Amino acid sequence: MTSPIEKPAAAGLPRATKDRIATIRYIDSRIAARLRVARIEAGLSQEKTAEALGLSFQQVQKYESGKNRISPGKLAVLAALYGKPIASFYHELEQPPATTSRDLVERVLESRTGRRMVLGFLGCGDDDQVVAADVVERFACRAARQLAQAAE
């Protein structure tokens, strides 16, 4: 069975509605992943976390996998239990990842750092652009590995 986060948006809905649904699912999935990371960083098991909330550890698993949404009240309790500000679960969740080339370009150019990178990249020769692209890919791979390790 797929989780609500993984389900595609309904085909008959207007594009704006599909975008909102995708954004909601993205935010839910990111909060779920951050819950798991925060619990691990706090050194707590799912069982201890469940006990603190008066729930089963299976329910904690569902929150952390994104299968079930967590209520704001329970999120506040977990944030306190994990020693995190509740805002840390929502930090930088405004938009889901870009899905088209145009979305990617727009997302990069929205930030000052992105514009600096693009301008710097365009000012380089071909050989330097290859090196710059390699460096960025290495950083992205390192970040992905760190996220995967934190989620384990």
C-alpha positions as CSV (number, residue, x, y, z in Angstrom):
1,M,0.0,0.0,0.0
2,T,1.4,3.4,-0.9
3,S,1.3,6.3,1.6
4,P,-0.6,9.5,0.9
5,I,2.7,11.2,0.3
6,E,3.5,8.9,-2.6
7,K,0.1,9.0,-4.4
8,P,0.0,11.1,-7.6
9,A,-2.3,14.1,-7.7
10,A,-5.7,13.3,-9.2
11,A,-5.6,13.7,-13.0
12,G,-8.8,15.7,-13.3
13,L,-7.8,18.5,-10.9
14,P,-6.7,22.0,-12.1
15,R,-2.9,22.5,-12.2
16,A,-3.0,24.9,-9.3
17,T,-4.7,22.3,-7.1
18,K,-2.2,19.7,-8.2
19,D,0.6,22.0,-7.2
20,R,-0.9,22.6,-3.8
21,I,-1.4,18.8,-3.2
22,A,2.2,18.2,-4.3
23,T,3.4,20.9,-1.9
24,I,1.4,19.5,1.0
25,R,2.7,16.0,0.3
26,Y,6.3,17.3,0.1
27,I,6.0,19.1,3.4
28,D,4.4,16.1,5.1
29,S,7.3,13.8,3.9
30,R,10.0,16.3,5.0
31,I,8.5,16.7,8.4
32,A,8.3,12.9,8.7
33,A,11.9,12.5,7.8
34,R,13.0,15.3,10.2
35,L,11.1,13.6,13.0
36,R,13.1,10.4,12.5
37,V,16.4,12.3,12.4
38,A,15.5,14.4,15.5
39,R,14.6,11.2,17.4
40,I,17.9,9.5,16.4
41,E,19.9,12.7,17.3
42,A,18.2,12.7,20.7
43,G,19.3,9.1,21.3
44,L,15.7,7.8,21.7
45,S,14.2,4.6,20.4
46,Q,10.8,4.5,18.8
47,E,9.6,2.6,21.8
48,K,10.7,5.4,24.3
49,T,9.2,8.1,22.0
50,A,5.9,6.2,21.8
51,E,5.9,5.8,25.6
52,A,6.3,9.6,26.1
53,L,3.3,10.2,23.8
54,G,1.2,7.4,25.1
55,L,1.2,5.6,21.7
56,S,2.4,2.4,20.2
57,F,5.8,2.4,18.6
58,Q,4.0,1.4,15.3
59,Q,2.3,4.8,15.4
60,V,5.7,6.5,15.8
61,Q,6.9,4.5,12.8
62,K,3.9,5.8,10.8
63,Y,4.6,9.4,11.7
64,E,8.3,8.9,10.8
65,S,7.5,7.2,7.4
66,G,4.9,9.8,6.5
67,K,2.2,7.2,6.4
68,N,0.2,9.1,9.0
69,R,0.3,12.9,9.6
70,I,1.2,14.1,13.0
71,S,-1.0,16.6,14.8
72,P,0.5,20.0,15.8
73,G,0.1,19.1,19.5
74,K,2.0,15.9,19.2
75,L,4.7,17.6,17.1
76,A,5.1,20.2,19.8
77,V,5.5,17.4,22.4
78,L,8.1,15.6,20.3
79,A,10.0,18.8,19.6
80,A,10.3,19.4,23.3
81,L,11.2,15.8,23.9
82,Y,13.9,15.9,21.2
83,G,15.2,19.3,22.4
84,K,14.4,21.0,19.1
85,P,12.4,24.2,18.4
86,I,9.2,23.2,16.7
87,A,10.1,25.6,13.9
88,S,13.1,23.3,13.0
89,F,10.6,20.8,11.5
90,Y,9.2,23.5,9.2
91,H,12.5,25.2,8.3
92,E,12.8,25.9,4.5
93,L,9.7,23.9,3.5
94,E,8.1,26.5,1.2
95,Q,8.4,24.5,-2.0
96,P,8.7,20.9,-3.1
97,P,11.8,20.1,-5.2
98,A,11.7,21.5,-8.7
99,T,10.4,19.0,-11.3
100,T,11.1,20.6,-14.6
101,S,14.2,22.3,-16.0
102,R,12.3,25.6,-15.9
103,D,11.4,25.0,-12.2
104,L,15.1,24.2,-11.5
105,V,16.3,27.4,-13.2
106,E,13.7,29.5,-11.4
107,R,14.6,28.0,-8.0
108,V,18.3,28.6,-8.5
109,L,17.8,32.2,-9.6
110,E,15.4,33.0,-6.7
111,S,18.3,33.0,-4.2
112,R,21.2,35.4,-4.1
113,T,23.7,32.5,-3.7
114,G,22.2,30.8,-6.8
115,R,22.6,33.9,-8.9
116,R,26.2,34.3,-7.7
117,M,26.9,30.7,-8.7
118,V,25.3,31.0,-12.1
119,L,27.2,34.3,-12.9
120,G,30.4,32.8,-11.6
121,F,29.9,29.6,-13.6
122,L,29.1,31.6,-16.8
123,G,32.3,33.6,-16.4
124,C,34.4,30.4,-16.5
125,G,35.9,28.7,-19.5
126,D,34.7,25.3,-20.5
127,D,37.4,23.4,-18.6
128,D,36.7,25.3,-15.4
129,Q,32.9,24.8,-15.8
130,V,33.5,21.0,-15.9
131,V,35.6,21.3,-12.7
132,A,32.9,23.5,-11.0
133,A,30.1,21.0,-12.0
134,D,32.2,18.1,-10.6
135,V,32.6,20.0,-7.3
136,V,28.9,20.8,-7.0
137,E,28.0,17.1,-7.7
138,R,30.4,15.9,-5.0
139,F,28.8,18.3,-2.5
140,A,25.4,17.0,-3.5
141,C,26.5,13.4,-3.2
142,R,28.0,14.1,0.2
143,A,24.9,15.8,1.5
144,A,22.7,12.8,0.2
145,R,25.0,10.4,2.0
146,Q,24.8,12.3,5.2
147,L,21.0,12.4,5.0
148,A,20.8,8.7,4.4
149,Q,23.1,8.0,7.3
150,A,21.1,10.2,9.6
151,A,17.9,8.4,8.6
152,E,19.4,5.0,9.5
